[in-house]
Structure formats: C-alpha cells, structure tokens
Amino acid sequence: MSRRATQVVPLREATRAWFRISLQTFGGPAGQIAVMQRELVDERRWLGERRFLHALSYCMLLPGPEAQQLAVYAGWLLNGWLGGLVAGVLFVLPGLVALLGLSWLYVAQGDTVVVTGLFLGLAPAVVAVVLQAVLRIGGRALRHPALVALAVAAFLCLAVLDVPFPAVVLGAGLVGWLVGRRVPALAAPQTKAASDAPPPLVPDDALHTAAPGWRRNVVVLALGVVLWVTPVVLAWALGGGRSVYTDQGVFFGGMALVTFGGAYAVLSYVAEAAVETYGWLGAGEMARGLALAESTPGPLIMVVQFVAFLGGHRDPGGLDPWLGAVVASLLVVWVTFVPSFLFIYLGAPYVERLRGSAGLTAALAGVTAAVVGVIANLALFFAVHTLFSDTRRVGRDHLGLELPVWSSWSWPAMVVVAVALVLVLRLRWSVLRTLGVCALLGLALHLATG
C-alpha cells in the first residue's frame, strides 16, 4: 500500500470539517451530497469537481447509502483509511444519537396528546415526501421507453406478484445490461463535471492511493467480515440461540448487501418483513419512523434504527426492555453501515477500472429505473396504511394487491397529505420544513377533534 500523502490535510482539520458536514446532512442523499460538494469542492477546495464526481459514480454502483459511502471515500482520499473511518462514523453519529432519543420519546410518550398529534401530521406527510421522490427520480431516470417499462414491471413485481426485493434489483440490473447492448443511450453517463470549475488546492496525484492486489484484498475482506458478523455471533452465543437480536442482525445485515437505489427503494422490502414477517412494529409506525429519520441528520436508512428499537423493546428476551431496545438499535446500525466501509476500502483501488464501463452504466440505469417502481410501491404501502384504518387484499396469496377499505378513510390524514403535497410539489418547500408544518397541523387537528 502506498503511503504517499496519507495526510493530505491535517487530520484534526479534516475531522472538524467532517463534524461540520455531519450536522448539515438533512434532506436525503441529494442534499447530503450537495453539502459535501460545497464544503470539500467549492469552499475548502480539497477535491476537484471531476474527482468528486468520479467517486460519486462509483458509490452509486454500490448497495447501501451512497452519501455516507462518498464521505468514506473522500475521507480515504484525504487521510487514508483513518480519514475514511472518521468521515464515515461522523456522518452517521449525529443521526444515531438524535434518532435514539426520538425513538425513546415515541415509546415512552407515544400515547400522550402532544406526541399523538405530532405523529398524526408526520405520518401522512411522509406519503407526499415519498411521492415527490418518485417524481424526482423518475424524471431523471426514465429517459427511454425501455426504462419506463422496467419501472412499471418492478412496481407490479412487488405490489402484485410478491417477488422478493433482491430479485427485482438484480433482475433490473441484468435487463439494463442486456438492453444497453442494443440501446447505446442507456450506457451514456448522466453526470458531467463543469469545465470551468476552479482547480483544487490539492492536486489529484497528491491524494491517497493504494495498490490493488490479492493479498490486500484478502486482509481487508477478512477483517471487514469478522468485524461485521462478530456482534451477531455474540448475540447468538450470549442469548442461547435465536432471538430478536440475531433475527435483526441477520436480516439487516443481508439488507445492507442489496440496498441499491437508496433508502426509499429498500424500505418497502424492510416494511413488509418488519411488519408482516417479524412483527417488530405496525405498518403505521413504519411511516412514523421514516418521518423521524427525515427530520434528523444522516442517511434516511437510519430508519432501521427505529425499527430495531421498537422490536428490541417489545421482545427483549432476558434483558430489560429499554436496554434491549438500545442493544438492538446499535446492533442494527452496526450491521447496516460496516459493509459501506468494506466496499470503499476494498473497491477504491479499482475505481479507475470501473470508471467509464458502458456495461456497468447500462446496468445501473436499469437498477435506477426499477427503483422508481420500488419507491412507487412504498408510496402505495404508506398511503394505504396511513390514510385508511382498514385494508383488504384483492387476489390470491402471491398474485394480488393490498387495497384500502374506502369507508375507513381518515379525514385529518387526508387534510395533512393534501397540504403536504402542495408544499413539496407546488411550493417546493424542503422536506424538513414541510414535516415541521405538517406536525403542527396534525397537532392542531388532533386537539380540535379530540
């Protein structure tokens, strides 16, 4: 491994910069990436725009939260493996602490008038936020009729045919690759760096690098896998076998390997398993958890921490319920984010070889198109379970669609979602601002009708 310029900038200064970035990471991956670009490229000029976009294109090929992976990658470029560790941990830490506190508040005070009213506004607002994501990503990703068909097929596979989420993602990548061989436009890159961007203060050849090789790969892979699975193995050993902790560790650890397309794409998969298979929380609570994740800094996939907290509190095994909730929450965060570090440390030396691959670009286009259908399925899931109190399934077990009982509609939820749609689609308010207004509106409606 090359030691050249492993401290491109002083680690202390870089740590302060990453802490500053971590407190501004609201608004999903697009906002988080914009914050990093402003801090690292525009203001501090530690990275050039082309190098930043180069790293981003690689992170978009990976499963997991691309913004957090981009932070690890940028930290690795500036300060080696230690810089990547600092950047990746700080990117997650504020959200972890905030969501841990909000999860405790929800469990401890969720039946009070104030908290109930706030969530009456937050949950329907999430429907509008997810719908906005469908339109935003669809407008950018569905640039060819074949991709539109792929998005529709992904929606039908999940909503009607009950096809497993990983199969949908992998199938979309394969179809994208095959179609890309006949439609060259699918393999065209979608992002270009600005030619008039100011030069970075740190030249590209001064950034950290590492020579790829099988020995390095074996060491990184072995160490990463051991760190990743050890907490789950300990939970199995100390708990005497299967428990809520091992179930969550295995499920969310596997999820970390298939979360292509961001948090919205995988949440329908998580919601189905967490609600229907394991019973860790209710369908309405899944929407509330996403609202909390939207209102805190860090990746939106941190909603899994809320899911784990509720599951650990309700089935703590031999532990105190509050201790079980915290243990489950921290365990799930660990198994969710450790693979991100592994992907960057293992794959970064090969980024130049991946860059510009027409086949990979076409496969990514297929996955991104399928993500639109996946998020549309998530919007349907939240709408059915948030705006109506009862649902029914039309069709057979593996060939049907879950629909609401129309007479069970909730007029306060309908009012909130209508307001949220106007705010995010018409007035183009930020997600955080919209959630704040809708939370207050929900509280007012609850007090007026209570």
Buried (B, 14 or more C-beta within 10 A) or exposed (E): BEEEBBBBBEBEEBBEBBBEBBEBBBBBBEBBBBBBBEBBBEEBBBBBBBBBBBBBBBBBBBBBBBBBBBBBBBBBBBBBBBBBBBBBBBBBBBBBEBBBEBBBBBBEEBEEEEBBBBBBBBBBBBBBBBBBBBBBBBEEBBBBEBBBBBBBBBBBBBBBBBBBBBEBBBBBBEBBBBBBEEBEEBBEEEEEBEEEBEEBEBEEEBBBBBEBEEEBBEBBEEEBEEEBBEBBEBBBEEBEEEBBBBBBBBBBBEBBEBBBBBBBBBBBBBBBBBBEEBEBBEBBBBBBBBBBBBBBBBBBBBBBBBBBBBBBBBBBBEBEBBEBBBBBBBBBBBBBBBBBBBBBBBBBBEBEEBBEEBEBBBBBBBBBBBBBBBBBBBBBBBBBBBBBBEBEEEEEEEEBBBBBEEEEEBEBBBBBBEBBBEBBBEEEBEBBEBBBBBBEBBBBBBEEEE
